[in-house]
Amino acid sequence: MARSRKRLGEILKEWELVTDDQIHKALEKQMESGHRIGEILIEMGLVKSDDVVKALALQFDMEYVDLDVVSIGHDVFELIPENIIREYTVLPLARDKNRLKVAITDPLDLDTIDALRFRLNMDIETALAPKEKVQAVISSYTGQVESNDVDSMMQEFTETYMEGGARGDGEKGGGEGDDAPIIRLVTLIVTEAVRMRASDIHIEPMASRVRVRYRIDGKCMDRDAVPKRLQGAVLSRIKIMSGMAIEEKRLPQDGRIRMKLEGQDLDFRVSSLPAYHGESMVLRILRKESVKVGLGALGFSTGDYEKFLKVIRRPNGIFLVTGPTGSGKTTTLYSALDELNRPDRKIITAEDPVEYNLTGINQCQVRESIGLTFASILRAMLRQAPNIILVGEIRDIETAEIAVQAALTGHLVFSTLHTNDAPSALTRLIDMGVKPFLVSSSIQAVMAQRLVRLLCNECKVPDEEVDTSLLQALGLTADQISKANFMRPVGCDRCNGTGYHGRCGVFEIMVMNNELREMAFQQAPLNELRKAAIAFGMHTLLDDGLAKAMQGVTALEDILATATREVSMALTATSG
């Protein structure tokens, strides 16, 4: 009689990594999303991917390979052609005659094993390793080659350009034989950007060149420029890939690209903008895993996390997230919706654009050109009997008033607003024309947020040159400063020499109470609202940022640059 296989949750529970209650919650999420239990536990921030893979190896009686310890030589890596390694996300480990041992990432992916057996004409022995580590090893062996390919192509094009001179006005791609190299160049640029963890690719025509930049951890990094004569060919290639009109160069356009790179299914949101020297293009890289990080991984402090959960679990009212473009508002709201997504709840969103497809949620794309605005979608939503509504952005008085009415009639409404801090959202709505009594009665909470860069764990070092007088001026005591663990960036291969790897949020949550509602109704000045919110327990963006800097999570200079307004206010108050 065959031995029954232990469930993954049981193994993790035996290892004391999860509890019965946590497994139960994960199973509920699994019923809604259809994702594997291990993926869900990782998304919830309860276990690490290494733990899940080790448990899977035990569950399926497979060998676990720690790629942080195992060294793979170039001779072993060459046992499998590079295109197969990339296509199937596998690593060769060893060869014994006609038997090849490989590291795979999914014990249930029998198709990959069969394909390898067929394409290599060898017996395949499998071991298990975390997907992200397999991808990292692949990148370390092939990344330099790919990067050199980009460099060599840029150099080749540049030399050709210098020898032949500029031809035309930059809107033509050269001869008929240019298509294949251009296709390869664009693909390599995109691949390199993905490998370097870029969030955006900027292609910007200048007077004599086409500047290429990658935005990594919120900062733009220059890549080698594309010769001016290739401008038209490169832009046309991107337009073809994204479904834009090639001939249209006078008006802005939007498009989308779907590609599979590095074993990831990626979406690219493409935007073109006519500029003086030609169309500027931005490719926003949309990674599905970025909206599945789980609330626990966004960077909340314990206190703010509990506040956030209490607010989003209320039955009605408006919850606003404020901050500039690129501050992570969409990711936060998507994570909140994922937390609330249950079979007994109906959730509808109005977005411009819809960045990620969320399972089990009705998502509507705003199309203002045909009259499908936030306001019109919101009116139609209310006839669909939703429990939870997300409005991508409150842009005008009409949308604001409908959102307020929805909140007052028993709906939970999420939306965003562009303000500097949380208290400013109340005055902003009143300035837009929403009556003060409606603002005070409908708003449940407002959260302002920013993104700061995380220090690279491989190369960060203690910061011995912290300005203690500045810290004291910002409100820290001498005892707090002495106990703090301030760190600074250095730079290594892992972080591309920047000293930073990834980002997290800093938050400011203002939960409304009777006193704050009364102040909003009376249209109290903004500074009084802010003082009252702080007195009632609101931690400012600066407070949250300083706490993270003191823990060595991010650099103090990054916090000071992010919360400039709060720093200025604190220093002014001190000097006054």
N, C-alpha and C positions, 0 to 999 in steps of 0.2 A: 504494500500500500504506500502510495506516494506521500511524502511528508508535506504537510500544509505549510505554505509560505507565510511568514509573518508579514503583517501590514507595516507600511513605512511609518505610520503614526505610532504604532506599538514600539517599534525599535527606538524612535526618537524619545518616546516617553520613558523607556527603560534606561536610556542614557541621561535622563533627567533634563532634557533640553526643552520639552514642552509639557503642558498639563492636559488633563482630559478636557477641560473647558476650552482651551486654545485649539485643540484638535476638533472639537465640536464646531467652533466658530469657523475654522478652516473648511470643514466639510460642508457647512452651509454656503460658504462662498463658492465651493466647488460645484454645488448643484446649480448655482446661478451662472457661473462663468464657463464651466466645462473644463477648466484648467486642471492640471495635475496637483495633487495635494502638496507635493514638495514645493512646486512653484509658488503656491499660495502662501505656504508657511514662510518662504523667503520674502515674498511681497509684504507680508504682515510684519516683517522685521523680527521674527521670533527665532529663526535659525539662520546659519550661514550656508551658502551653497556647498561648501566643503562637507558640512555635516550631512546634508541631504544626500550627496553623492556617496559618502562612506556608508550611509544607511542603505542606499540602493544596492551598493556592491555586496553588502551582507545579505540583503533580501534576495538577490538573484545569484548568490554564491559566485561572485566575480571578484577578481583582484582589483583593489583600489591603487591608483598610481598617483603619488604626490609629485607633481611636476615642479614643485619648488625645490625638491631634493634630487630627483632623477635628472641626469644630464643626458641630452640627446646629441650625439655627434653629427656633423654634417654628412658623414658617410652613411649613417643610419637614416637620416632625414631624406636622403636621395633614393631610398628604396621604393618610394612611391612618387610618381610624377606630381609636380606641384599643382597642376590643375585639378587632380583627383583629391589631393589634400585639402584644397580650398573648397571644392564642390561638396565634399562629404564631411568636412571638419573633423578629420582624423589625424592621428600622429603615428608614424611607425616607431616602434620601440626596439625590436630585435628581429633577427631572421635566423632560422635554423633550417637549412636546406630549402625545402619547398613550403615551409611553414613560416608565416609572418605574424608577429605579434603587434597589435595596434591598440592605441588608446582611442576609445569612442566616448561620446557624451550622453548617450541614451541607451540603456540596456534593452529597450523594447524596439529599437530601430533595426529590425531584422533585414529590411530592404537594403540598408547601407552595407551590412555584412555580406549579403548575397551579391550586391553590385561589385564590391571589392573582390570577392572570390572570383567572379566572372571576368572582371576587367584585368585583374592581375594574374589570373590563372594560378592561384596559390591557395593553400589552406590558411584560414584566418583564425587566429586566436585573439580574443578581445580582453581588454582591461578597461576599467572605468576611470574617468577623470572629469573634473568640472569643466563645463563648456568655456567659461571665460578664460580659464588657464590654458586650455588647448588653443584657443584663438590667440592668446598672448604669445605662446611659443611659436605658432605659425607666423605671426607678425614679426617676431624677433628674427626668424630665419629668412623671411621673404620680404619684410618691410623695407630693408635697406636696398634690396634689389629693385623693388617697386619705386622707391624714392629716387634711386639712381636713374631709373627709366624716365621719370618725369624730368629730372635734371638734364639727362642726355638729350631728350626730345626738345626741351627748351633751348639748350645750347645749339643743337642742330638747326632749329628754326631760326635762332638769332644769327648764327653764322651765315645761313642762307640769305637772311634779310640784309645783313651788312654787305655781303658780296653782290647781291642783285639790286640792292636799294629798295626803297619803298615803291610799291606798285599800286596805283589807284588811290582811293581815299580811305582805305581800311574797311570798306564795306563788302569787299569781294575776297573770297578765300583763296585765290590763286588758281592753279590749273585744275584739270579734271582729276588728276591723280592725288589731290590733296585730301580727298574724303576719308580714306582709311587712316592716315596719320592723325587727322583731326578727331575722328571718332575715338581713336586710342588715347590721344592726349586728354580729351575731356573725361574719358572713363578713368584714366590714371589719376587725374586731379581729384575727382570725386572719391575714388578709392582711398587715396592718401588722406583726404580730409576726414573720412570716416575713421580711418585707422588712428588718426591723431586726436580723436574725440571732439572734433569741431562741431559746433552747433549751426554754423552758417558758413557758406562759401560766398565771398564777395568778388564779383568780376566787374571792374570799373575802368572803362575806356578813358585814357588820358590823351594829351596832345600827341605824344610820340610812342606810347606803349599802352598795353592793357594790363592794369594792375590786378593781381590775384591775391586775395587775403583770406585766411581762415580765422574765424572767431572761436577761440578755445578758452573755456572757463571765463567767458565774458570779455576777453581781450582779443583785439585783432592782431594777427601775426602775418607779416608779409611773406608771400611766396614769390619765386622768380616771375618777372613780368612776361606776358605773352607778346611777341612782336606785333606791331600795329597792323601789319598786312593780314594777319590771321584773325583780326577782330570779327569781321563779318562771318567767317566760317565757324568760329567758336560759338558765337551768339546764335547762329542759325542752327547749329547742332543741338544746343540746349533747348531752343524753341521747338525743334522737331521732337525731342525726347519728352517735353512737357506739354505738348499739344497746343502750343501757341501758334498764332498766324505769323508765318515767316515774313511776309511782305509788309506787315504793319510795324512801322518804326516811329510813328508819331504819337501813339497813345500808350499809356501803361497797360500791361497785360499780366494776368495771373495764370499759372498752370501747375500741374502736379506730375511728378515722376515716381514710379514704383520700381525698385530694383532690389535684387538680392545680392548683398555683398558681405563677405566675411561671415557667412552663415546666418546673417541677419536679414529679415524682411524690412526694408527701409522705405519710407515715403519722403519725398522732397517737395516742399512747397516753394514754387518758383515765382519770383516777382521781377518784372522789368519796368524800368523807368527811363523815358527819353531824357537824355542829358546833352550838354553842349557838344561833347566829343563822341557821342553815340550812346546806345542804350546801356544803362547800368543794370546789372542783374544780381540778385541775391537768391541763393538756394538755401532754404532753411531745412536742416536735416531733422526729420521727425522719427525718433526712436520709440517704438512701442513700450519698451521697458521703462522709459522715463516717466510714464504715467502709471506705472505699476510698482513704484518703489514702496508704496505703503506709507500711511501717515507717520509712522514711527521713524521713517528714514528722511523726513523732510528737514529735520534739524530743530524741532520744538524742544524747549526745556520741559521738564516734567510738569511744572505748573501751567504753562501755556498749552501743553498737550491736553491736559485735563479740561481746561477752559474750552478749547476748540471742540473736543468731543461733546461736551455738554451743549454747546451752542448748536452744532449741526444735527443733534438728535432732538431738538425742539420741534413741535408739530407744525408751527407756523412762524411767520415773521420773515424779515429780510436779513441776510448775512452778506455783508459787503467785504470784498478784498480789494485793497487799494495799493497802488505802486506804479512806477513807470513801466514802459514797455520793456520786456525781457527780465522782469523781476520774479518770474515763476508763478504768476497768478493762476494761469491755466492749469499748471501741474497741481497746484494746491486744490483747486476746485474739482478737478478730475479725481484726485485722490479722495476727496470728501464724498463725491458721488459714488465711487467704488465702494467706500465704506458703508454707504446707505443703500446700495443696490440690493434689493430683496425681491423675491417673487410676488410679495403682497403689496409692493409699492410701484406706482407708475411714475417714471421720471422722463421729462421732456426738456430738451435744450434748444436754445436759439443761439447760433454761433456764426461768427464771421471772421475767418472761415472755420469749418469743422476740421480741426487738426488731427484728431485721433478718433477712430471708430471704437465705441464702447459697447460691449456685449450687453444686451438687455435694456438699453436706453434708447429712446427715440430722439434722434438728433436732427435738427432742421438747419439748413444752410440759408443765411441771409442773402437775398439777391435784390439789392436796391434798384437795379436797372429795370426790373419788372414790377416794382412796388412791394416786394416781399421784404419789408423792413422788420427790425426788432419789434416795433409796436404792433404791426399787423400779425406777426407770428404769435406774439404774446396774447393777443385777443383770441386767436384761434386755439391756442393752447388751453385756455380756460374752459373751452367747450369740450375738451378731451378728458376732463376729470382727472388731472394729474395730482399726485401727492407732493411732488418736488419739482421745482422749475429752476432751470439755469438760464439766465440771460447773459450772453457773453459780455456785454458792456452797456451801461446806462449812458446814452449819449445825448438825450434830449428830454424835455419836460414830458412829452407824450409817453415815452417808454417808462420814465420814472413813475408817473402817476398810475399807469396800468400795473406796474410791479408792486406799488404800494397797495392798490386795491386787491391784488391777488393775495398779498400777505395778510391783509385784514379779513379776507374771506376764507381763511383756513389753509393757505398753501405756504410751504416753506420755499423761499425764493433765494437763490444764490446769484450774485452778480459782481461786476467789477466797476471801479471808478478810478479816475486818475486824480489823486490827491497826494500831498506830501506825507501826511500822517493820518492816523485813524480819526481823531476828532474833527479834522478838516472835512471829512465826508459829510458830516451833518450840516455844516455851513454851506458846503457846495450844493447839496440837494435843495436847500432853502433858496440859495442864489439862483438855481435853475428855475424856480417857480413853484416847487412843491410846498404846500402849506405847512407851517411849523408843527401844527398839531398832528398832521399825518406822518411827518418824519419822526416825531417823538413816540408815536404809538406803534409804528410798524417796524422800525429798526431794532433788531435784537442784539447785534454786535457788529463791530467794524474791525477788520484786521489789516494793518499796513505791513508790507513785507519788502525785503530786498534780498538779493543773492550776494553772498561773499564767497571768495575762493577758499577751498580747503588746502591746507599745507600738505605737501607730499610727505607721507609717513616714512619714505625711504631716505630722505635727505634733510629734513628739517632739523634745526639745531637751536639750543636755548638762545634767547635774545638777551644779551648782557648789557645792551645800551638803551634800555627803556627809559623814557623821560618821566621820572617819578613825579616831578612837579606838575606836568601836564595831567597825569593820571589823577593826582589829588585834586586838581582843578575840575576834573570831570566827575568828582564825587567819590572816588575810591579812598579808603582809609589806608594808613601805612601798614596795618596788619594784613589787609586784603592784598596789597601789593607784594608784601613779603612772601605770602603763601601762594601767589600766582605762578603759573608755569608758562610764561610768555615764550613763544618760539618765533623764529624767522626763517624765510625760505633760503635755499642754497641753489638747488638745481641738479638734476641727474638725468639719466637716460629715460627713466620711467615717466618723468614729467616733462620731457622735451626741453630740459634745461631751465624751465620757468620757476621751479620750486613749488608749484601748485598742481593739484590733481583733483578735479571735481569741484563742486560747489554745494553749498547748503544755504538755507534761509535764515534770516534774522527777522523776528516778528514783533509786532506791537498790537496786542489784542485789547480792545475796549469793549467790555460787556456792559450793556445798558442796564441801569437801575432806576429807581424812582427819581432820585436826585438829578441824574444826568438827563432823564426824559424831561423833567421840569425845566432844566437849563436850556435844553433844545427848544422847548415850547416858548420860552421867554426870549429866545434868540440871544443867549449870552455870548459875549465876545469869545473868540477862539482861544485866547490864552487862558481864560477862566475855565473853559471846558477842559482844556488840556490839564490844568492844575488839578481840577476835580477828578478827572479820570485817573491820574497818577495817585491821588490820595485814596482812591477806591481800589487800588491794587494793580493798575496797568503798568507793565514794564515797557519802557520805551525801546525803540530800535537801538539806541545807543546802549541802553542797559543790557539788552540781549546780546548785542555784538561784543561788548566788553567782557561779558561772562564767557563767551566762546573763545575770545582771545586769551583770557586768563587760564583757560583749560588747554591751551596750545592747539586748538582746532584750526584757527586761522590766525593770520598775522595782525598785529595791532594797526599797522599802517593801512591795511585793507578796510578795517572797521572805520578808521578815521576818514578815509576817502569815501566810504559808502554813506556814512551818517554825518555829512558835513554840516547840514542844517542844525542837527541836534548838538553837535560839538560846538558850533558857533553860539547857540543859545545858552549852553552850559557855561562856556567861558565868559559870555557877556554877563550872565547872572552872578558868576563868581567875582568878576571885576567890579560889578555894581555894588 
